[in-house]
Amino acid sequence: MHLQDLKHHTESASLFIESWHIEPGQHWGIFSTHSHAASLLVRIFSGELTPEQGRIHDLPQSVACISLHEQQRLLDLELDKDETDFSDSIDYGTTVEALVLEAGCSADELEPLLAKTDLLRLRQRGFRQLSTGETRRVMLARALAAKPALLVLDEPYAGLDVQHRQALSQLLDELSQRMQLLIVTSREDELPSFISHVALFDEKQLSQVLSREAWLSHPVMAQMKALSEQKSDAMLALLQAHQAAHDYPNPLVSMRDVKVEYVGARIFSGVTWQIEQGQHWQVRGPNGCGKSTLLGLVLGDHPQCYSNDVTVLGMKRGSGETIWDVKKHIGVVSSALHLQYRVGCPALDVLLSGFYDSIGLYQQPSKREVQLAREWLALLEMAAFEKVSFRELDYGQQRLLLIGRALIKQPALLILDEPYQGLDYLNRKLVYQALNRIASAKISQLLYVTHHEEDALDAIEHFVDFVADPDGGYGVKIYATA
């Protein structure tokens, strides 16, 4: 396969590849330090985009792609088919089993494929009922159902817990024996051992092709880490320049003997927990255990928050408060919010919507708010995209804007559910370091979810761990290390 004079440009990203040979039997890692060029390449491989110039010679006839962008596209299709308003029950979307079958899997192949991707117990679950990690496994099963000769995986480990990352590594080892793999990642430790070569992209183009050995000693990581530290200092300075004193009740959050259950299934029970003034918390546990559900109880987005004893910022759920009374003091970044943010408003308005907790902007912002939003755009190196539609941005750029949207109002509580998904190496390190500084400076209190041990924040000393019960649900273990 040979990519020659390949060029494509969108409002928010550019890609240029002068010449790149991918020989049969080679497996490549694709690494973008600070760009979205690789994401454009994945969309070209998938057939979604036709390059403006150049071509890919000898591209295999059967190509499958897995990416956060494709995942979002599938959810959009599912939302468009939602028939909840026309039926007596909630439409949770196409079942896992049906989604895999429609991707080309035969009835005989279904059972082994669901077992291989750990989806057997979820086969009758609707797509919109799945956690982020479970959804990623569905995308993998659909890609494998197509029996590709070339499998392109963009951030394949995103959203997976430790157990499923290990299982995916084993599966990729097996797949490498019978198909060619291209793996895009922003994490240096996520290149499997069978990767023989690495393609390094800078802001716009393929800059280097390296052997695996040359890549492991490359200085670019240290350079990007130093740059991210400088940028996180600038972010902290911007936050502190606009910091205002607030008086919030103690505790910020209180739950007593909370449980969440659906017909025939208990998610978790017996949760008694408080977030007191000055505390930062991390929530840990496997995919599907209820981490996002717990966060939904705090936010008021989960309907069972009203059938439980939950108090947030001094307001007891069900006591007459509106969801907006609470949300105006909370900032949130999550895959759920990202998928819900389906509006086409410009990038500047996305940041401004953080002041009003809206999806899109429907109020007239003040001059001060507009000026501050422009300062954030400049800090995030997105000033050139001020008028570009959110929907036209790359997934990673969208996620970076949503992080800025959560931070811009300096909330009492900052809820971060896998915040780094889709970010390139530089911006992942930037956000990580900035969050540590925000927590240490007590600008906001953090409620944080990540599956990666390397993303643990030094400033967090309190933990909620979900622990499996013998009857199939989950309980929690709550403790502090300090």
N, C-alpha and C positions, 0 to 999 in steps of 0.2 A: 504494500500500500504506500502511495506517495502523495503527499500534500504539496502542491506547487503554486506559488503566487496567490495564496488564498487570502482574501481580504473581505472583511465585512464590518459595517459600522452601524450602530444604532444611536439614539439620542444620548445614551448613557455609557456606552462601552465601544471599544474598537478591538479588532483582531487582525493581525497580519502574520502570515507564515510564508517565508520566502521559499523554504524547501525543508521537507521533513520525510525521511524514509522510515517506515515501520516494517521490518522484515517479518516473515512468517516465523512463529515460535517465540517472538519477543513479546514480553509483557511490560507495559510502560506505566510509570507513575507520572502524573501531570501536576505540577505545583505552581500556583500563582502566589507570589509574595504580596502583591498589592494591586490587584486588577481583577477584572471580571471577564478577561479575554477567554479564559478556559471555559467559563459557562456558555459563552457564545459558541465555542467549538463543540460542546456537548449538544447544543440545540441544532447545529449543522449536521452532526453525526446522526441525530435522531430523525432528520428530515423535516423538522419544523421550520428551519431557516434554509434558504438557498443563498449561498455566498454571492456577494456582488461581483467578485472577481475570482478567477482561479477555479481549481477543481480538485477533487480527491480521486486519484487514479487507483483502480483495482480495489475499490471499497467492497467488502463482502456483501452479498445480496441480503443476508440476514443480520441486521444490527439491532441490538436492544440497548436502551439507555435507562438508567435509574438516576433520578435527581430530585432535589427539593422542588425545582421548577415543575417537573412532570407530576410530582405528588400534588402540588397546588392546582395544576390544570385538571387532574382527575377529581379533586374535591369540588372545583368550580362546576364541573359537569354534573356531579352528584347533587349539588345545591340547586342547579337548574331543573333537575328532575324531582325535587322535593314536592311531595303531594300531601304534606301534613295538613295544609289548609283545606284540602278537599276530602279528608277522611276522618274517621272517628279515633284514629290512633296516630302516634308520632311516627313519621317516616324517617328511619335511621339510615336509609340509603341501601344500595345494592349489597348483598351479602358477600362475604369474603369468598365463599365457594363460587358464586356466580361471576365475580370479578376475575377470578383465576381461569375459569372455564372460557369466558369470553375472550381472553387473551390468546387462546389457541391450544389450551390444555385439553386432552381427551379425557373421557370419563375414567378410563383405565389408569391414566397417568396422574389423576387428581390426588388420590390418597397419598402416594409416595411424595409428591411435590409439597403437599400441605405439611406432611411430617418433616420433610427436609428443612422447611422454613418455619417450623414450630407454630403452625396455624390450625392444627386439627381442632383444638378446643374452641377456636374462634370462627369456625367455618360458617356458622349461621349468624354471626354478628354483623350488623350493618356497618358500612364503611365509616360513617360519622360517629359511631360508638367507640372507635378504636383510639388508643393512645398514639402518640407520635411514633414511638418505637414499633408498635404493632402495625401501623400504617406503612412504615418503611419495609417491614417484612412482606407485606402484601405487594408492594411495588417490586420487590425482588422476585417473588413467586410469579408475578405477571411477566416479568422480563424473561425468566427461565422457561415459561410456558411457550414462548415464541421460538425456542431452540436456536438461539443466535450463534453465528460463527464468531461475531465480535460483540463483546459485552462492555459497555462504557458505564462506569459507576462514578457519579459525582457525589462526593462526601457520603460513601455508603454506610459509614458507622454512625452518622448523625442520628441522635435520639435513641440509640440502642443502649441497654444497660450492659453491665460487665459480662454477664453470662452470654447474652446474645452477640456481643462483639466477638467473644471467643469462638462461638459457634459459626459466625460469619467468616472469620478467618479460616477455620477448618474447611468450610464449604468452598471458599474462594480457592484454597489450595487444590481441592478436587476439581473444580471447574477449569483451573489453569492447565489441566492435563488434556482437555478436549475442546477448548475454545480460547481465543485471544482476548486478553483483558487490558483495558485502559482504565486506570483509577485516578480520579482527580481528588486531591486532598489538601487541606490547609494545616494538617497536623503531621509533623515529621515522623511520628511514631506509628503512623497508620499505613505505611507502605509495606505490604506483605513481603515475605522473604523471596518469593518467586519473581518479584519485580526485577527486571534486568537493566532497565534504562529509565532515566528521568528527563522529562521535558520541562524546562523552567521558563515561565512566562513573566515578563516585566509588565509595565502598565498597559502596553498595547500589543506586544508581539512575542513570538517565540524567540527568546534571547539565547538560550543554550540548550544543547542536548548532551547528556552526561551518562557515563556508566554509573551503576549503583555505587561503586566504590568512590568515584569522584564526588558524587552527590553527598555522601556521608561526611566528607571533610570540607564541604563548601562553606565559605564564610557568610553567606547571605543571611542565615538565621540570626547570627549575632548582630549584623547590621540592622535588620528589621526590629529586633528586640530593643536596641538602643534608640531607634527612631520612635518606637511606640512609647517608650518611657518619657521622651520629650513631649510627645503629643498628650499623654495622660496628665503631665504637669500643667499643660495649657488648659485641659478640660477642667481640672480641679480649680485653677485660677478663675476660670469663667464662672463656675458654680459659686465660689466664695465671693466673687464680686457682686453677685446678685442675691446673696444669702439673706434671709429674713428670719427674725426670731418667731417661734411658734410655741404655743402652750397646748400640748396634747395630753389627754388623760392617761393615767397609768392603771392597769396595763393597756397597751394599744389593742391587743386582741385577747379574748378569753373564750374558751370552749369548755363545756362540761358534759362529760359522758356522751359525746357526739357519735352518731352512727349514720352510715349511708348504705341503703340497700334498695335493690330493685326486685321485681317479682322473681322469686326463685334464686336470687343471688345477693349475698351480702358482700359489700366492698370492704368496709372496715367498721369497727365499732369500739366503744370504750375509750374514745380520745378525750382526755382532759388535759388542757394545755393553755399556757399563757405566754404572750410576748410582752415583756416588761420594758420600761423605758431604757434605752441604750443597748438593748440586746439585738444581735444579728443571728439569724437562724438559717441552717441548711436542712432541707428535706431530702431524705435518701430512700431508695427502694427500687425494686425491679419494675420493668415495664408493666403497666396495667394494674399496679397495686393500689392506686388512688391518690398519688401525689398531686396531680392536677385537680382532682376532685376536692382535695383539702384546700387548695388555693382558691378554688371556686367558691367554697363556703365563706372564706374571708372576704372575697370580692363581692359576694352577693349574686354571682352569676349562676350558682347551682340552686335549683328550686328547693332542695331539702335543707338549705340553711334556715328556712322559716319553720321547720318542724324540729329544730334542734336548739339547744341553749348556746347561742353564739352572740357575743358582743364585740363590736369593732369600733374603736375610737369613741368609746362611751355610749354607743348606740346599740341597743339590743335588737337583733333581727326580729321583725314582726311587731315592733312597738310603735309603728307609724312613721318611721324614718323612710326616706326614699333611697334608692340605690345610689343616686347622685350625691346625696349628703355624705355618703361614705367615700365614694370614688374620687371626689375632688381632693382628697388627702392621700390618695394611693396612686402610684405609678406602676404600670405593668408592662412586661415584655414576655410574650409566650407564643408558641406555635399557633394556639387557638386564636389569639388576637390577630396574628399575621394572616391567617387564613380568612378571618372575618373582614379584614381591611380590604374590601373589594372595590372601593371607590376609585375614581380616576382623577382625584384632586392633585394639584401640583405639589412638589416636594416641600415647598415652604409651608403650605397649608397643613401638611402632615405634622410638622413640628408644632405649628400653632394649635392644632387640635388637641395637643397635650394639655393646654390650659383649660380646655372645656370638656375633656374626657369623652370626646365624640369621635366617631369614625367618619372622617371628612370634617370640613369646617362650615358651620352654619350660622356663625355669629361674627360681628365685626370686631376684629382684634384692635387693641390699642396700638398707638405708635411705638410705645415701649416694647410691647410683645412682638411686634413685627421686627424691630431692631434686634431684639434678643434672638429671635428665630434665625435671622440672617447671620448673626455671630456664630450660632450653632452650625449652620450650613457651612460656613467658612472653616470652622474647626474640623468638621467631618470631611473636608475637601469635596464638598458637593455644591458649592456656590454656583457653579456653572449649570446645575440642574434645577435651579430654583423654580422654573416654570414647567419642568418636565413632569408628566403624569406619573404618579406612583406606580401605576400598572405597567408603565413602559420601562421602569427601572429593573435592573437585575435583582434576583432574590436577595443577594447579600447586601446590596444598596438599600433595598426595602427594609431589611432587618436593622441596618445601622440607623436609618431614619426613625424606626420605631423605638430604638434605644434612646435616641435623642428626645423623642416625644415623651418618654417616661421620665427623663431626667430634667427636662426644661422647667418644670414647675417646682422642683425640689420637694417631693412629697414626703409626708411623715413615714410612710411605708413603701418600700420599693420591692415589688414582687417580680422575680426574675426566674422564669421557667425555661431552662435550656436556652439562655439568651444568645449564645455564640453561633447558633445554627446558620450556615450560609456565609459567615464572615471569612474573608481571606486572612492570611497569617498575621499581617500587620494590624488589622482592625480587631482581630480576636485578642491579640496581646494588649492592644490599646484599651479595649473595654475591660479586660481582666484587671489590668493595673489600675484603671480608673475606679473600678468598683472597690478594690481594696482601699484606695485613698478615700473614697466617699464614706466607706464604713468607718475607717480609722478617724476621720474628721467629724463623724457623727452628723453629716449633712442629711442623710436619710438612714432609716433602719432597713436592713435587708432581710428578705425572705427568699431563699435562693435554692434552685434545683439544678443539679448537673450530675451526669453519670460518669464524668471523667475525674479521676483522682487528681490529675495535674491541675484541674481548675478549682480545687479547694482554695478558699480565700483565707489568708492568715488572720484576718479580723473576725472571722466567724468562730465562735466557741460554743454554740448551742446547736443541738441536732435533734431532729425528729426522724427516727428510722422505722420504716414499715417492716414488720416481721410477719411471716406467714403463719396462720393458725392451722391446726389439724383439720378443721372443717372446711377449709378452702378459702376463707376470707383472710383479712389482715388485721393485726393490732399494731400498736405503735410503742416504741421505746423512746423515751424523752430524757435527754441528759445534757450536761455541760462538761466541757473539758477543763474549764478554768476553776 
